[in-house]
Amino acid sequence: MVAYPPLRHGGDMLQIDKLTKRFGDKIAVVTANVSIDKPTMIGIIGRSGAGKSTLLRMVNRLSDATSGTITFEGEDVTALRGAARRNWQSRCAMIFQQFNLVPRMDVVSNVLHGTLNRRSTFATMFNLYPQSDIHKAIEILDRLGIAEQASKRAEALSGGQQQRVAIARALMQDPKIILADEPIASLDPMNAQVVMQSLRTIHEEDGRMVIANLHTLDTARRYCDRVIGMRDGRIVFDGTPAQLTTGVARDIYGAGADFSEAATSTEIETLDRPEVREAEAYV
């Protein structure tokens, strides 16, 4: 396995230093080091079990690090507890593969759940929202092209629409960072492209940092400014999309010379190629 030196970005808006996570005898993430100096769209790639999700969960503080530190704009995120940690999770929103919506609740109420961390217990119990928040939720849904779905139950929407509702809920938090854990893994290629373009637009127009775990190389190249590759809990590549060659991808996935990138494609025109079916075992 070839270890690729990380890009030098010269800043510390988000700094991950020697971050490690152990689960008993297993080490899920091994001394990860990442430095991000400005709002950027970053894709993290690697095989299942490479440590991608664990890394994002530590950044969001859904999971505590065993050792190492995470700092954001000079604040030690790994040291936050209680209300301070909840405040961080408002500024660092998380989007999940399975959407995590309330299926029988209407779409706009699901979006408004993004404000829960700053609302009182009484308001939460009785579902009381200021008109300004309701208007903001609808505006965000409109921006994502699904305002007409606002009154429908979340369970009535397609997978792609539900993921855009999850993005809208994250935007209600007005976060500085959006973390997306395999946001398109359960979507068809067309919806996957819509969701990824939504995240890219949010990054470009709002100036928000977006970090997404991805399972497709073409997606990482097309939408991201920077790509991080993980293998067996370690960061083995940190570079630009142009540097993500087929040879580099083989190292990241631990694959042989017969590895085909087509197996990881979300491009509709590649789906029926024979090499896609032959190479799927690598993904």
C-alpha positions as CSV (number, residue, x, y, z in Angstrom):
1,M,0.0,0.0,0.0
2,V,1.4,3.4,-1.0
3,A,0.9,6.2,1.5
4,Y,0.2,9.5,-0.2
5,P,1.3,12.7,1.6
6,P,-1.6,15.0,2.6
7,L,-2.0,18.3,0.8
8,R,-0.6,21.3,2.7
9,H,-3.4,23.8,3.1
10,G,-1.8,26.2,5.5
11,G,-4.7,26.9,7.8
12,D,-6.8,25.5,10.6
13,M,-10.4,26.4,10.2
14,L,-11.0,22.6,10.9
15,Q,-8.0,20.7,12.3
16,I,-8.0,17.0,12.9
17,D,-4.9,15.9,14.7
18,K,-3.9,12.3,15.4
19,L,-7.5,11.3,15.8
20,T,-8.0,7.7,16.8
21,K,-11.0,5.6,17.7
22,R,-10.9,2.1,19.3
23,F,-13.7,-0.3,19.7
24,G,-12.3,-2.9,22.1
25,D,-9.3,-4.5,20.3
26,K,-10.3,-3.0,16.9
27,I,-9.0,0.3,15.8
28,A,-11.5,1.9,13.5
29,V,-9.6,5.2,12.8
30,V,-5.8,5.4,13.2
31,T,-4.1,8.7,13.9
32,A,-6.1,10.7,11.3
33,N,-4.7,14.1,10.4
34,V,-6.6,16.6,8.3
35,S,-6.2,20.3,8.0
36,I,-8.9,22.5,6.2
37,D,-8.2,26.2,6.0
38,K,-11.4,27.4,4.3
39,P,-14.9,26.2,3.4
40,T,-14.3,23.4,0.9
41,M,-16.3,20.5,-0.5
42,I,-14.5,17.3,0.4
43,G,-15.2,13.7,-0.5
44,I,-14.0,10.8,1.6
45,I,-13.8,7.5,-0.3
46,G,-12.8,3.9,0.7
47,R,-14.2,0.4,1.0
48,S,-16.9,-0.4,3.5
49,G,-15.3,-0.6,7.0
50,A,-12.5,1.8,6.1
51,G,-13.4,4.2,8.9
52,K,-15.2,6.9,6.9
53,S,-18.4,6.9,9.0
54,T,-16.5,6.7,12.3
55,L,-14.4,9.7,11.3
56,L,-17.5,11.8,10.6
57,R,-19.3,10.7,13.7
58,M,-16.3,11.9,15.8
59,V,-16.2,15.3,14.0
60,N,-19.9,15.7,14.8
61,R,-19.4,14.4,18.4
62,L,-21.9,11.6,18.0
63,S,-19.0,9.4,19.0
64,D,-16.1,10.3,21.3
65,A,-12.5,9.9,20.1
66,T,-10.2,7.6,22.0
67,S,-7.3,10.0,21.5
68,G,-6.4,13.0,19.4
69,T,-8.1,16.3,18.9
70,I,-10.5,18.1,16.6
71,T,-10.4,21.9,16.6
72,F,-12.6,24.3,14.7
73,E,-11.7,28.0,14.5
74,G,-9.4,27.5,17.5
75,E,-12.0,25.8,19.7
76,D,-11.3,22.3,21.0
77,V,-14.3,20.3,19.8
78,T,-13.2,17.1,21.5
79,A,-13.4,18.8,24.9
80,L,-17.0,20.0,24.6
81,R,-19.6,18.5,26.9
82,G,-23.4,19.0,27.6
83,A,-24.9,22.2,26.1
84,A,-21.6,23.1,24.5
85,R,-21.5,19.8,22.6
86,R,-25.1,20.3,21.5
87,N,-24.3,23.8,20.3
88,W,-21.5,22.3,18.2
89,Q,-23.8,19.8,16.7
90,S,-26.0,22.7,15.6
91,R,-23.1,24.3,13.8
92,C,-21.9,21.0,12.4
93,A,-25.0,19.4,10.9
94,M,-25.2,15.7,10.0
95,I,-27.0,14.1,7.0
96,F,-27.4,10.3,7.0
97,Q,-27.8,7.6,4.4
98,Q,-31.2,6.6,5.6
99,F,-32.5,10.2,6.0
100,N,-33.6,9.9,9.7
101,L,-36.9,11.6,9.1
102,V,-40.1,11.1,11.0
103,P,-42.1,9.1,8.3
104,R,-45.6,10.0,9.4
105,M,-44.8,13.7,10.0
106,D,-45.3,16.3,7.3
107,V,-42.3,17.5,5.4
108,V,-42.2,21.1,6.8
109,S,-42.3,19.8,10.4
110,N,-39.4,17.5,9.7
111,V,-37.4,20.4,8.4
112,L,-38.3,22.5,11.5
113,H,-36.8,19.7,13.6
114,G,-33.5,21.4,12.6
115,T,-34.3,24.1,15.2
116,L,-34.8,21.7,18.2
117,N,-31.4,22.5,19.8
118,R,-32.4,26.1,20.2
119,R,-36.0,25.7,21.3
120,S,-37.4,25.3,24.8
121,T,-38.7,22.0,26.1
122,F,-42.3,23.4,26.2
123,A,-42.2,24.5,22.5
124,T,-40.8,21.1,21.5
125,M,-43.5,19.2,23.3
126,F,-46.3,21.1,21.7
127,N,-44.7,21.6,18.3
128,L,-44.8,25.4,18.5
129,Y,-42.8,27.1,15.9
130,P,-42.4,30.9,15.2
131,Q,-43.8,32.0,11.8
132,S,-40.4,33.2,10.8
133,D,-39.1,29.6,11.2
134,I,-42.0,28.2,9.2
135,H,-41.3,30.7,6.4
136,K,-37.6,29.9,6.4
137,A,-38.3,26.2,6.2
138,I,-40.5,26.7,3.2
139,E,-37.9,28.9,1.5
140,I,-35.3,26.3,2.0
141,L,-37.6,23.6,0.5
142,D,-38.2,25.9,-2.4
143,R,-34.5,26.3,-2.9
144,L,-34.1,22.6,-3.0
145,G,-37.0,22.2,-5.5
146,I,-39.5,20.5,-3.2
147,A,-41.6,23.2,-1.7
148,E,-44.7,21.6,-3.2
149,Q,-44.1,18.6,-1.0
150,A,-44.2,20.7,2.3
151,S,-47.6,19.4,3.5
152,K,-47.1,15.8,2.6
153,R,-46.0,13.1,4.9
154,A,-42.3,12.3,4.6
155,E,-43.0,8.7,3.9
156,A,-44.9,9.6,0.8
157,L,-41.8,11.1,-0.9
158,S,-39.3,9.3,-3.1
159,G,-35.8,8.6,-1.7
160,G,-34.3,11.5,-3.5
161,Q,-36.9,13.9,-2.2
162,Q,-36.5,12.5,1.4
163,Q,-32.8,13.1,1.2
164,R,-33.4,16.7,0.1
165,V,-35.7,17.1,3.1
166,A,-32.9,15.9,5.3
167,I,-30.6,18.5,3.7
168,A,-33.3,21.2,4.3
169,R,-33.4,20.1,8.0
170,A,-29.7,20.5,8.2
171,L,-29.8,24.0,6.6
172,M,-32.4,25.1,9.3
173,Q,-29.6,24.8,11.8
174,D,-27.6,27.4,9.7
175,P,-24.5,25.3,10.2
176,K,-20.9,26.2,9.2
177,I,-20.2,22.5,8.4
178,I,-22.4,19.9,6.7
179,L,-21.3,16.3,7.2
180,A,-23.0,13.8,4.8
181,D,-22.6,10.1,5.6
182,E,-23.1,8.2,2.3
183,P,-25.9,10.6,1.3
184,I,-26.5,8.9,-2.1
185,A,-25.8,5.2,-1.3
186,S,-29.5,4.2,-1.4
187,L,-30.5,6.4,-4.3
188,D,-30.8,5.7,-8.1
189,P,-28.3,7.5,-10.3
190,M,-30.6,10.4,-11.3
191,N,-31.6,11.2,-7.7
192,A,-28.0,10.8,-6.6
193,Q,-26.9,13.5,-9.0
194,V,-29.7,15.8,-7.9
195,V,-28.7,15.4,-4.2
196,M,-25.0,15.9,-4.9
197,Q,-25.7,19.0,-7.0
198,S,-27.8,20.4,-4.1
199,L,-24.8,19.9,-1.7
200,R,-22.4,21.5,-4.2
201,T,-24.7,24.5,-4.7
202,I,-25.0,24.9,-0.9
203,H,-21.3,24.9,-0.7
204,E,-20.8,27.4,-3.5
205,E,-23.6,29.8,-2.7
206,D,-23.5,29.8,1.1
207,G,-19.8,29.3,1.7
208,R,-20.4,26.3,3.9
209,M,-17.9,23.5,4.3
210,V,-19.3,20.1,3.1
211,I,-17.6,16.8,3.9
212,A,-19.3,13.7,2.3
213,N,-18.5,10.0,2.6
214,L,-18.9,8.7,-0.9
215,H,-18.8,5.3,-2.5
216,T,-18.3,6.4,-6.1
217,L,-15.1,7.8,-7.6
218,D,-16.8,9.7,-10.4
219,T,-19.0,11.5,-7.8
220,A,-15.9,12.5,-5.8
221,R,-14.2,13.8,-8.9
222,R,-17.2,15.7,-10.3
223,Y,-18.4,17.5,-7.2
224,C,-15.5,17.8,-4.7
225,D,-12.6,20.1,-4.5
226,R,-10.5,17.7,-2.5
227,V,-10.6,13.9,-2.0
228,I,-9.5,11.9,1.0
229,G,-9.0,8.2,0.7
230,M,-9.2,5.8,3.7
231,R,-8.1,2.2,4.0
232,D,-8.2,0.1,7.1
233,G,-8.8,3.1,9.3
234,R,-5.9,5.2,7.9
235,I,-5.9,8.1,5.5
236,V,-3.8,6.9,2.6
237,F,-4.6,9.7,0.1
238,D,-5.3,13.4,0.4
239,G,-5.3,15.3,-2.9
240,T,-7.2,16.9,-5.7
241,P,-9.7,15.1,-7.9
242,A,-7.2,15.2,-10.8
243,Q,-4.7,13.3,-8.6
244,L,-7.3,10.5,-8.0
245,T,-6.1,8.2,-10.8
246,T,-7.1,4.6,-11.3
247,G,-3.8,3.5,-9.8
248,V,-4.5,5.6,-6.7
249,A,-8.0,4.2,-6.5
250,R,-6.6,0.6,-6.6
251,D,-4.4,1.4,-3.6
252,I,-7.3,3.0,-1.7
253,Y,-9.6,0.0,-2.3
254,G,-6.9,-2.6,-1.9
255,A,-7.8,-3.9,-5.4
256,G,-5.8,-5.6,-8.1
257,A,-5.1,-4.7,-11.7
258,D,-8.5,-5.9,-12.7
259,F,-10.2,-3.2,-10.6
260,S,-12.7,-1.2,-12.7
261,E,-13.9,2.2,-11.8
262,A,-17.2,1.5,-13.6
263,A,-18.2,-0.6,-10.5
264,T,-18.4,2.6,-8.5
265,S,-20.1,4.8,-11.1
266,T,-23.3,6.8,-10.7
267,E,-23.3,7.8,-14.4
268,I,-26.4,6.4,-16.0
269,E,-24.7,5.4,-19.2
270,T,-22.2,3.1,-17.4
271,L,-24.7,1.0,-15.5
272,D,-25.3,-1.7,-18.1
273,R,-21.6,-2.3,-18.9
274,P,-20.4,-5.9,-18.2
275,E,-17.4,-4.6,-16.2
276,V,-19.7,-3.0,-13.7
277,R,-21.2,-6.4,-12.7
278,E,-17.8,-8.1,-12.7
279,A,-16.1,-5.5,-10.5
280,E,-18.8,-4.8,-7.9
281,A,-17.1,-7.0,-5.3
282,Y,-14.5,-4.3,-4.8
283,V,-17.0,-1.6,-3.7
